[in-house]
Amino acid sequence: MKKCFYASLAEAQQATQALGIASQAEYQQRHLENPRLPSRPECDLFRQLAILAHIFR
């Protein structure tokens, strides 16, 4: 079964901020607290990297 990620950058940003995640290193340690956040946002470059860049801008 394919994992369901957030449909928009804004949703992923809100979820990350709600967890209080403030850096990429912290994201890698804590992303499992929300199953809709991708484990490796550097994969799937067209979507997941855009999410990471938007979250930490």
N, C-alpha and C positions, 0 to 999 in steps of 0.2 A: 504494500500500500504506500502510495506517495505521500510525503509529508506536506501539509498545507501551510504555506507561508503567508505572510501578510500581502494583501493585494496592492498596497501603495506604500510609498516611502514614508508618508506622514503617519500611517498606522504603525509601521515598524519603529519609527522615531519615538512616537508616544509610548509604545510598549517598553522600549529601552530606557527612556527617561523615567517611566513609572518604576522601573527596577532600580533606578539611581545609578545606572551604569554610565561612567564618564570617560572611559578610554577603551581603545581596542583591546588592550591586555585584559582589562576587567571584563569586557564582553566575552572573550574567549573562556574565562573562568566561570562566568555566570549565565551564559545564554540558555543553559538547560532549565533554568527557572521558568522559562516561557517556551513551550514546545513549538511555537510558531516562528521563533527566531532561528535562522539557519546556523548550523554549527560552524560552517566554514564560508563566511560571506565572500571570501576571495574567489570561490568557485562560482560558476554560472555568471560570468562577468557582466552580461547585459542587464541582469536584474539585481543580483545580490551585492555586487560591488557598488552599484549605485545606491543601494540601501545603506551600506556602511558609510560611504562618503557623505551622504545626506545627514545621517545620524550624528556624525562627529565633526560637522563643519563649524 
